[in-house]
Amino acid sequence: MSLQDKVALVTGAASGIGEQCARRLASLGATVVIADLNLANAQRVAGSIVESGGKAIAVSMDVTSEEAVNAGIERTVKELGSIDVLVSNAGIQIVALVEAYAFADWKKMLAIHLDGAVLTTKAAIRHMYDSKGGGSIIYMGSVHSHEASKLKSAYVTAKHGLLGLARVVAKEGGPRGVRANVVCPGFVRTPLVKKQIPEQAKELGISEQDVVKNVMLKETVDGEFTTVEDVANTVAFLAGFESSALTGQSIIVSHGWAMK
């Protein structure tokens, strides 16, 4: 399951889960493309990987823009020769009750999570087909790809949608060596999740401690957050898996919160 000499593009890789995934893939020999809306932070991460002996470049990418996505993928292939792994990770969170959920926020959530996944897939898979070497497409889902929580109508809808996309891509891409899977983390203590704690406390009328204990981690077996390393190791496993025996699947990394 070596990633030596593979090219892996990770969206939303300038921080959080995406950054850790990129660092893990680089540690296993992949040349990583740090694709992010924040180019300065992407360049910082890429520079750090290079300083540590890895190989990386940074590209600016708004995953909701077809033009920006295509440009980033084309630059990747032109400079690095191929794209073997796509990790569609870029995402945000906006929480509100359904009746109060602004339609503009709904559209923004689906654009980043779902449109971004489709646009990067379309752009990358053509090169995977052309190379004859296949590839691995990994979508960053969530426990909310299988479960639901209050205040997260758009997020749950988007993460459920990624399961359907991955299954179709697995069926279409399988005969040409392209695998597609979804990694489904539980709550990971990233800045995105930390921001949710006071927001949910306010919306639900409970303390921040209760949000963590009785909302976020209630269903886990050990009351622990999933770590970015847990997620990155799972992504690396799927990226390096060498056959289509494992495709069209969702891998839940949640301390037992969801068991499917």
N, C-alpha and C positions, 0 to 999 in steps of 0.2 A: 504494500500500500504506500509506496514511496511517492512523494510529491516533488522529487528532485527534477529540476528543469521544466516543471509545469508553470503555467502563468495563471494566476488567480486574481480576479477582480472582485473587490468587496465594496459594496455601497454603504454609505454611512459609516465609513471606517476611520473617521477622524477622532472618534471617542467611543467610550462604552463597549458594548458587545462587539461591534464591528471592528474596533481597534484591536481588541484581544484576539479576534478571529484572524485578522491580518497578521498579527505578530506570531501566532501559533503556526499558521501556514508557512510563513517565512522561515520559522525555525526548523521546519521539516523539508526545506530546500526549494520551496516555490518562490518565484518572483511575484511579488504582490503589487497590485495597483490599488492605491488608496483613493477611492472615488468618494467625494464628499462635496456638499454645497459650500462648505467652509474650506477654501483652498489653502489658506494659511495654516490651519490646523492639520490638514491633510499632508502638507509639505513637512510639517513638524514630525508627524508620525513616520512618514517615509524616510526622513533624514535620520531619525532615531534607529529605525530598522537597519539602514545602511551602515550607520556607525557601529552597530552590534554585529556586523559581518553578514547581514542579509542583503537581499536585493529587493528594491522597491522604487516605485515612482508614484507621484501624486497627480491626480487629474481633478479638475473642477467638474462636478456633475449634479445637475438638478434632475432627479429621476422622474419628475413630472413633465419634463420637456423632451419630446422625441428628438429634437435637433441636438440638444445637449447630450443625451444618452448615446445617440449614434456617433457623435463626434468623439466622445470618450472611448467608446469601444473601438472605433477606427484608429484612434491614436495608439491604443493598446496594441492592436494587431500590427500596425505599421512599425512601432518601435520595438516590440518584443517578439513578434513573429506569429503569435497565436493567442488564443484564450481557451484555456482548458477547464477552468473552474469559475463559476459565477456564484457569488454569495449575495443574494438580494436581501439586504439587511436594513436599509434606510427606513426609518419610521419615526413617528411622533406620537404623542398622546394628548387627547383633549377629553376631559370628563364632564358629563352633565346628564341630567335626567332626560329621557326621550323627549318629553314635551317641551323642554327648554333647550334642546340641542339646536344650535344655529345651523341652518342649512349650509351656509358657507363653510362652517367647520366640518360638517359631514362630508362635503365634497373634497375638502382639503385632505381629510383623513384617508378617504378612499383613493384619492389621486396619488398620494405618497406611497401607501402600502400596496394597492392593487395595480394602479396604472404603472407605477414604478417597476413592479415585478414583471408585468407584461412587456413593457418597453425594453427593459434590459434583457429579458429572455429573447425577444425578437431579434435584437441586435447581436447578441452573443451566439445564439444557436446556429445562425447561418455560417459563422466561422468554424464552429465545432463540426458542422456537417462538411464544410469544404475541406477541412484538414484531414478528413477520413479517420481521425483519431478519437472521435467522440468527445465526451466531456461530462462534467458533473455540475448540475444546477441545484443550488441549495437555497431554499426560501426560509427566511426567519419568521416562523409562525409564533405560536404561543400556546400555553395551556388553553387560552381563549380561542384557539382553533377548534377545540372540542367542548369547552365549557362556556358558561356565560356569567357575567357579574353585573351588578347594578352600575349605572353611570357610563357604561362602555358600549353603547349600541353600535357606533361606527367602528370601533376597534374590533369588537367581536365579529361583526359582519365582514370586515376586511380579512381578519385572520382565518375565518372559516373559508373565505373565498380562495385563499392560497392553497388549501387542500385540493380543491377542485382543479385549480391551475396546474399544480404539480402532477396530479394524476393524468391529466390530458397530455402534458409535456412528456411524461414517462411513456405513455402509449405511443405518441407520435415519434419521440426520439429514440425509443428502444432499438428499433431495427437499424439505427445508424449510430449506435453506441453512446447515446446521450442518456444519462440518468437524471432523475429529478426527485428530490425529497424535501421534506419540511422538518426543520428542527423546532420543537415546541417547548421553550423554557417556561418554568414557573416564574415567580417574581425574582428578578435579579436586582440587587441594590445598586443600580446605576443612577446618574443624575435624573433621568426620566422618571424612575420609580420614586426617588426621594421627593421629587416635586409633587407626585400624586398623593403622598401621605397627608399633608395639610389640606389639600383640595378635597380629598375624600372625607376627611374628618369634618370639614365644614359642611359638605353636602349631606352627610349622613347624621350629623349632630352627635358625633362621638369623639373621644380623645384620639390623638395620634397613636398612642400606645395600643388602643383598641383596634385601630385600622390595621396595624402591623400584626397583632396577635390574632384577632378575630375575623379579619377580612382577608388579608394577604396570605397569612401562613396557617390559617385555621385547619385546612385540609391536608397539610403536609404531615409526614410521619414523624418528623423530628423538630418541627418549628423553626426550620432553617431556611434562609434565602438560598436560591440557586446562585452559583458564582459565575462570573464571566469566563473563568477557566473551564468550568463544567461545560458551558455552551461551546466554547472554542474547541475543546477536545472532541466533542461530538461532530462539529462541522468538519474538523480535520479527518475524522474517521470516514465520514461520508464522501469527502472530497477525494480521498485516496482509495476508496473501495474500487476494485478492479473489474467487476463484472456487473451485469444488469440483474443479478440475483437480488440486489437490494435497490429497488427503485419504486417510485410511487408511494412511498411510505412516510409516515410522520413519526418522528422519534421524540418522545416526551421526556424532558429533563426537568423534573419538578419536585424532587424529594417525595415522590409518591402522591402528590396532590391529585393528579389524574392518572388512572390506570386503565389503559385501553388494550 
